[in-house]
């Protein structure tokens, strides 16, 4: 160790004794003098202040997209479903309390709203009202918002002349902070009162979506296809959208009511259906109650839908009041055959979901075609079921011998199942 230190000190002395080249100092000085001086670009203080002010103003304007607070809406328990009542108890609504007085002396008050990604609900009161007022609420407008009316219900108190109502509109844009409700109200004579009321809207009162995903499954039915596109579940409701291409879609009442949504094996209450036609075909929407918590399975079941059966049936018309005959599993009875001043009329009773197709009458080599149905009523039977009774008018008087029915449209059981993956 001592020998190592001795050699270390000797080498240090030797290095100190080595002189530097005479030209080294000049080279270093010239190199330093040739480096350009760099300027630091400082942002003016007024620019920094303006940017900070703009940033704070943007946060202040859009803060509602991130914050949350809720209020309970009072006085509308009779109009709310159990789901809406529970959400209201939890403070998921927004109190408004905005009022205007109309020309006829009635007062219109927007009491509160509840909203999510599927719909906007408006709760209103009309003071000094009458029960038979036919008030129209076409839409709600606002920033990037043009939400159309979809449904409504109301109750009227005869003693106080107060009407309370609930309106449902398409969802509004999350950046709308002021909404305007447009409506028309009958006045004296044939006049109408057109009015609108604007009120503040807090976007953070829109409840969060729990499920939003694609389905993209198509089912084949007798005369076309049903395609289920998307599902969107929120605290207020569950909406399934799709498109259909079904030739005889409107041949039965409420054709979409046979589509059942099941969560964990149990049906979710169907609240309503709708369809619309456009350039890209016909779209449909199914609205169900909110989904339960802790979903393990979710599926759509096409329990029944409009179907078609080709029958080519020929029914003898010897006399009215004949025994019912069965056609494609459906009962049909001829109740009356009569020549009137308008032509040949035949009265037929069938199950309530049956619509006849391609109906003609033959007699003595002459064929009479169906012109129109002149009367149609529903009769309740002893067992609680209903039959549809219609009187059909044909285009020429003939000695009616045979009633020909090419086919029938009816509510058909399908049973197809679509499993929706639970993410």
Protein Blocks (a to p, Z undefined) as FASTA:
>chain_A
ZZmmmmmmmmmmmmmmpccdfklmmmmmmmmmmpccdddddddfklmmmmmmmmmmmmmm
mmmmmgccddddehilmmpcfklmmmmmnopaccekpacddfkopacddfbdcddfkbcc
dddddehiafklccddfbacdehiacddfbdcddddfklopacdddddddddfkbcbdcd
ddddddehjbdcdddddddddfklpccdfbdcdfkpacddfkbcdddfbdcddfkbccdd
dddddfklmmpghkllmpccdeehiacddfbdcddddfkoccdddddddddehifbdcdd
dfbacddddfkpacdffbghiacddeehiacddfbdcddfkbccddddddfkbccehiac
deehiacddfbdfbdcddddfkopacdddddddfbdcddfbdcdfbdcddddekpacddd
dZZ
